């Protein structure tokens, strides 16, 4: 019976799961998002808009693996494409429509939301 170390297991999962990828890369994406949040806030953006911008930017670049597992890769790609369009013009009304559509379809891009939330918490802790 072949045994794998936890590190090997996480490495294997990192190709298809964003949280495993974060563990394997020592939170590379989370650290980048923390820096981006800090930069936006230091440039005068309020917390809400900084967080929203970072979340939409990340959704535009990264497929949410929770959506892939619960729905499909096609659905995750669709969300990413919509986010790419939204980030060109962060209009609150369009974001609300997007949010409502996700709720109606019971789609939750929760992995990206979780990582963005951790990045905000790290930013807040760094200011203590």
N, C-alpha and C positions, 0 to 999 in steps of 0.2 A: 504494500500500500504506500503510494507516494504522498509525502507530506509537503505542504507549502507553508512558507512563513507568511505572517500577516502582511508584510511589506510586498511580497510577491502577489498575494491575492489582491491587494489594493491596486497594485500596478496593472494587473490583468483587467480589473474592473474599470480602471481609469479611462479606458478607451471608449466606453459606452455609458459611463455614469459621471455626471458633473461633480457630485460630492466626493466620490472616490478620486476623481482627478484632483480635486482640491487637497485631499489628504496626501496624495502621491507627490504633488508639486509643492507641498508645504504652504498651501493657501495662496498660491500665486495670484489667482484672479481676485480673491478677497482683498489681498494687499494692494493690488492695482486699483480696485474700486475705492478702497479707503483713501488712497492718495488723490484720486479724482474727486471724491466728495470734499476733501480738504481744500483742494485747489478751487473748486467752484464756490465754496463758502468763503474762503479767503478773498475771492474776487468779488464778494458782495451778494452772492445769490443766497436766498433764504434756505433753510433746511429742507422744506417741502419740495421746492423746485429743484434743488441740488439732487435730492434723492430720486425724484421723478426722472430727471434727465439721465442720471446714472443707470437707473433701472431700464428705461427705454433703450438707451445706448447698448446696454448689455444684452437685452432681448434681441436687438437687431444683429448682434454679432455672434451670439451663442445659442445653440438649440437647447431648450429646456428639456432635460432628460426625464423629468416627471411627466411632461406632456407626451414625450415619445413613448414612454411605458404605458401610460393610461389611455392614450388615444392613438397616435401614429407619428411616424417621422414626418409625414406629409403635413399633418396639423401643426407640428412644431416649426416646420419650415414656413408655413403660412403665417404663423404668429411672428416669426422673425422678419418676414417680408413686410408685414403691416407695421411692425416697429421701425423698420428702416424708413418707411414713408412718414411715420409719425415724428421721428426725430428731426426731420427736415423742418418741421414747424410744430413745436410743442403747444398745440392749441388745446386748451382744457376741455372744450366741448367735444373735440374729436377723441380725446383720451377717455372721456366719460362714455362715449358711444362704444369704443373698443372694449372698455371694462364691462359694459352691459352685455355686449355680444359674448364675451368670455363666460360671464355668469350664466347667460341663457343656455349656452352649449355645455355648461359644467366643465369648463376648461380652466385649469389653475396652473399658470406657469410658476409653480411654487419653488422650484429649485433656484431659479434666478432671484426670486423674491427673498428667499432665505439667505442667499449669499450677499445680496445687497443689504439686507438688514444687519447681518454680522459686520459688514464693512462700516455701516453707520455706527454701530456700537463700538467698534474699534476706534473710529474717529473720535467719538465722544469720550471714551476712556483715555485717549491720548491727550486730551485737553485738560485732564484733571491735574 
